[in-house]
Amino acid sequence: MNIGAAAKVSGISAKTIRYYESIGLIPPALRAENGYRHYGEKEVDTLRFIQRARRLGFSVKDVSNLLDLWDDENRLSADVKALATRHIEEVEKRIKELQTIRDTLVDLTERCQGDASPNCPIIDDLVEGTEQKGL
C-alpha cells in the first residue's frame, strides 16, 4: 500500500511517517517502480505500534528502544518493564506540574473580579513572573 493508505490504517499522518523515516525510527520504505513508497503489513504493524506508544506518551527515543525490544526475540521483559516504569515516573511528574498550573489558574481566576475594572490578578501574576525572570 502507498503512504496515504498506510497513514490511514495506522493513524499516523503521511508527513509524520516521512519524519519517522528521516530520523531513522523506521527504515526507509521500499519504493515501487513509480518511486512511491510501498508499505506491507509488517511496516503497518510497526506504524501501529509506534502510534500506540506515542499515544501513551512515550518519547521518540523511548519508542525507538521499545521497537528494538520488540524486534529482539531474546529481550528480557524486565527491560521493557524498566522502560515503562521510568515513563510512569515522568508521567506522574508531569501530572503534578499540571496540577500546580491548574491550582494557580483556579486561584487567579477566583481572585479576578471579571468586571469593567482594569485591575486583574491574572495580569499582575503574569507581570510578576516576567519581572522575576528578568524578561
FIDREN-464285 format. One line per 8 residues: number of its first residue (from 1); their letters; for each residue y, z, x of C-alpha. Coordinates in steps of 0.02 Angstrom, whole numbers. Layout:
<pts>
NUM) a) Y:Z:X  ...
</pts>
This chain:
<pts>
1) mnigaaak) 0:0:0  180:-27:56  304:110:96  378:109:-79  208:140:-158  166:272:-28  331:357:-62  298:358:-249
9) vsgisakt) 123:432:-238  166:558:-101  332:618:-172  420:582:-7  559:454:-3  536:296:100  685:348:206  603:516:245
17) iryyesig) 437:431:284  527:320:410  613:476:481  447:567:500  380:415:590  532:407:705  513:589:760  326:573:785
25) lippalra) 273:685:641  165:543:579  101:398:683  181:227:663  113:138:511  5:-14:529  103:-173:494  50:-313:380
33) engyrhyg) 73:-495:435  243:-495:349  298:-345:455  295:-221:312  221:-50:341  49:-25:267  -22:144:215  -201:183:174
41) ekevdtlr) -274:332:84  -281:440:242  -96:411:276  -53:451:96  -156:611:106  -59:657:263  106:625:173  50:733:27
49) fiqrarrl) 0:870:150  173:860:230  260:862:61  165:1017:5  201:1107:169  386:1062:160  395:1123:-21  326:1287:41
57) gfsvkdvs) 472:1292:161  383:1257:325  494:1183:458  456:1010:527  393:1092:687  276:1205:588  217:1057:485  176:969:648
65) nlldlwdd) 75:1120:703  -12:1126:534  -56:942:548  -129:973:720  -232:1116:650  -287:1010:501  -347:873:619  -438:996:733
73) enrlsadv) -615:1022:669  -632:1167:792  -475:1256:730  -476:1441:701  -422:1498:530  -339:1642:622  -217:1517:699  -174:1446:529
81) kalatrhi) -153:1619:457  -41:1674:601  73:1525:573  82:1561:386  113:1746:417  260:1705:531  327:1592:396  312:1732:266
89) eevekrik) 417:1844:379  550:1708:391  549:1684:202  568:1871:174  716:1874:294  799:1730:200  767:1818:34  857:1973:99
97) elqtirdt) 1002:1867:162  1015:1777:-6  1007:1943:-100  1152:2007:7  1251:1849:-31  1214:1868:-217  1263:2051:-219  1428:2012:-132
105) lvdlterc) 1467:1871:-252  1425:1979:-404  1537:2117:-338  1681:1997:-304  1668:1911:-473  1661:2078:-564  1820:2133:-475  1911:1970:-510
113) qgdaspnc) 2015:1979:-669  1994:1794:-702  2164:1785:-786  2329:1698:-754  2369:1812:-607  2360:1735:-432  2278:1893:-362  2093:1866:-335
121) piiddlve) 1972:1972:-233  1862:1820:-206  2001:1728:-114  2051:1888:-25  1874:1913:39  1863:1734:100  2028:1753:192  1974:1918:268
129) gteqkgl) 1811:1842:327  1906:1698:407  2027:1816:495  1886:1924:561  1805:1773:642  1970:1712:712  1965:1549:614
</pts>
